[in-house]
Amino acid sequence: MRPRIILITDPAFGDDGIVRCVEAVGRALPAGSLCVQLRDKQRAIVSLRVFASRVRLVTRSVSAALVINGDAALARDVGADGVHLGRDSGTVEQARAICGSRAWVSVSAHSDGAVRRAVRDGADAVLVSPVFPSRPPSVLAAEKEGRGLDALRSARAIADPGRIALYALGGVDADNTRACAEAGADGVAVVRALLASPEAARVAKAMHDALAARC
């Protein structure tokens, strides 16, 4: 499993909006190119389980993968392909003990040290962030400063491409995806670039093609 695009969900776009986006993007991309990371830290677990099951059905229908953010038990229960681990989500070993040895495990990396730990712990993928300045969720929120493409180059120097995949996260869009690939990214992880776009399928296809040209 090595998708080119990871679509990270945001509850602000609503359940139906997320499902429509996943369906449109999944149909526009080759099978296996899309992974959906279900991320919702505020929803009650019962409601999240119901929505995760719905997203699992949708991802299967478009030959996309599904990973659950921070909850290995939920990932196991809904038949997800894996789990994404943040700072307080446990270890790669613990995740695989719950989900199974073949579970795809990605981790967040805001520093080179985090990349080294991911390699040491046997993660399948690292989400390097933030690469570019991230747009604020509201006009009152401060823009997050990006680490730049050097963060990807440094991560690639640490991580053997045959062992672990690198994804660029933070401010990534169709215009800068190629630059991410040239800096060492195997793929990109996005939120608003797809969920907020009225042409999500076209944008996703442009990102995929930019990555395919370099990877």
C-alpha positions in Angstrom: 0.0 0.0 0.0 1.6 3.3 -1.2 -1.1 5.8 -2.1 -0.1 9.0 -3.8 -2.7 11.2 -2.1 -3.9 11.1 1.5 -7.2 13.0 2.0 -7.4 14.0 5.7 -11.0 14.6 6.7 -12.2 17.7 8.5 -15.6 17.6 10.3 -16.2 21.2 9.3 -17.1 20.0 5.8 -19.9 17.8 7.1 -20.3 14.0 6.7 -22.1 14.2 3.3 -19.6 16.7 1.9 -16.7 14.4 2.9 -18.4 11.4 1.4 -19.1 13.3 -1.9 -15.5 14.4 -2.1 -14.1 10.9 -1.4 -16.4 9.4 -4.1 -15.4 12.1 -6.7 -11.7 11.9 -6.0 -11.7 8.1 -5.8 -13.4 7.8 -9.2 -10.9 10.2 -10.8 -7.8 8.4 -9.7 -6.3 5.0 -10.5 -7.2 2.2 -8.0 -5.0 2.4 -4.9 -3.9 6.0 -5.4 -6.1 7.5 -2.7 -6.0 7.0 1.0 -8.6 8.6 3.3 -7.4 9.5 6.8 -10.5 9.8 9.0 -9.7 12.5 11.5 -12.3 13.8 14.0 -11.1 14.4 17.5 -14.3 15.9 18.9 -17.0 13.4 17.9 -18.4 10.9 20.3 -17.0 7.5 19.7 -20.4 5.9 18.9 -21.1 8.5 16.2 -17.5 8.3 14.9 -17.8 4.5 14.6 -21.0 4.9 12.5 -19.3 7.4 10.2 -16.1 5.4 10.0 -18.2 2.4 8.8 -19.9 4.6 6.2 -16.5 5.9 4.9 -15.2 2.3 4.9 -18.0 1.3 2.4 -17.3 4.4 0.3 -13.6 3.9 0.1 -14.0 0.2 -0.9 -16.4 1.2 -3.6 -13.7 3.5 -5.2 -10.7 1.2 -4.5 -9.3 3.6 -1.9 -7.7 2.8 1.4 -8.9 4.0 4.8 -6.8 4.8 7.9 -8.2 6.0 11.2 -6.5 8.9 13.0 -5.3 7.9 16.5 -7.5 5.0 17.3 -6.2 1.5 16.4 -9.1 -0.3 18.0 -11.6 1.6 15.9 -9.5 1.0 12.8 -9.6 -2.8 13.6 -13.3 -2.7 14.3 -14.4 -1.1 11.0 -11.9 -3.0 8.9 -9.7 -0.1 8.0 -6.4 -0.6 6.3 -4.4 1.0 9.1 -4.0 3.8 11.6 -2.3 7.2 11.7 -0.4 8.0 14.9 0.1 11.5 16.3 2.1 12.5 19.3 -0.2 10.8 21.9 -1.6 7.9 19.9 0.7 5.2 21.1 3.5 3.4 19.2 3.8 1.6 15.9 4.2 -1.7 17.7 1.1 -1.1 19.8 -0.9 -0.2 16.7 0.0 -3.4 14.9 -0.6 -5.5 18.0 -4.2 -4.2 17.9 -4.8 -4.0 14.1 -2.6 -6.9 13.0 0.9 -7.1 11.7 -0.1 -6.1 8.1 -1.7 -2.9 9.2 -0.4 0.3 7.4 0.9 2.7 10.0 1.7 6.3 9.3 3.1 8.8 11.8 3.3 12.6 12.1 6.7 14.2 11.8 7.3 17.8 12.7 11.1 17.4 12.9 14.0 15.2 11.7 14.0 13.5 15.1 10.4 12.3 14.5 11.4 10.9 11.1 14.3 9.0 12.7 11.9 7.6 15.3 9.5 6.5 12.6 12.2 4.7 10.7 13.4 3.1 13.9 9.9 2.0 14.9 9.1 0.5 11.5 6.4 2.9 10.4 5.2 2.5 6.8 4.8 6.3 6.2 5.7 9.7 7.6 3.6 12.8 7.1 6.2 15.6 7.1 4.6 18.9 8.2 4.1 21.7 7.8 5.9 22.1 4.5 4.2 25.3 3.4 2.3 27.9 5.4 -1.1 26.6 6.2 -4.2 28.6 5.7 -5.9 29.5 9.0 -9.2 27.8 9.7 -10.7 31.2 10.4 -9.8 34.8 9.9 -9.0 35.0 13.6 -6.4 32.2 13.5 -2.7 32.8 12.8 -1.2 31.2 9.8 1.1 28.4 10.5 4.7 28.9 9.3 6.0 26.3 6.9 9.2 24.5 7.3 9.8 24.6 3.5 10.9 22.0 1.0 14.2 21.5 2.9 12.1 19.6 5.5 11.3 17.0 2.8 14.8 16.9 1.5 16.1 16.3 5.1 13.5 13.6 5.8 14.4 11.9 2.5 18.0 11.8 3.5 17.1 10.0 6.7 14.4 7.7 5.4 15.2 5.0 2.8 12.6 5.2 0.1 12.4 1.5 -0.1 11.4 1.2 3.5 9.2 4.2 4.3 7.0 6.6 2.3 7.2 10.4 2.8 4.1 12.6 2.4 4.1 16.4 2.3 1.5 18.0 4.5 0.7 21.6 5.1 -0.3 24.1 2.5 0.0 21.5 -0.3 -2.0 22.1 -3.5 -2.0 21.3 -7.2 0.5 24.1 -7.9 3.2 22.9 -5.5 2.8 19.2 -5.6 5.5 18.7 -8.2 8.0 20.7 -6.1 7.2 18.3 -3.2 7.9 15.3 -5.3 11.2 16.8 -6.6 12.2 17.4 -2.9 11.7 13.7 -2.1 8.0 13.2 -1.3 6.3 10.0 -2.4 2.9 11.6 -2.1 1.0 14.5 -0.6 -1.5 14.7 2.3 -4.2 17.4 2.0 -7.4 18.7 3.6 -8.8 21.9 2.1 -7.1 21.5 -1.2 -9.7 18.8 -2.0 -12.5 19.2 0.6 -12.9 22.9 -0.1 -12.6 22.7 -3.9 -15.6 22.7 -6.2 -13.5 20.7 -8.6 -11.9 18.1 -6.2 -11.7 15.4 -8.9 -9.8 17.7 -11.3 -7.4 19.0 -8.5 -6.7 15.4 -7.3 -6.0 14.3 -10.9 -3.5 17.2 -11.3 -1.8 16.3 -8.1 -1.6 12.6 -9.0 -0.2 13.4 -12.4 2.5 15.7 -10.9 3.6 13.0 -8.6 3.5 10.3 -11.2 5.8 12.3 -13.4 8.5 12.3 -10.7 8.0 9.2 -8.7 
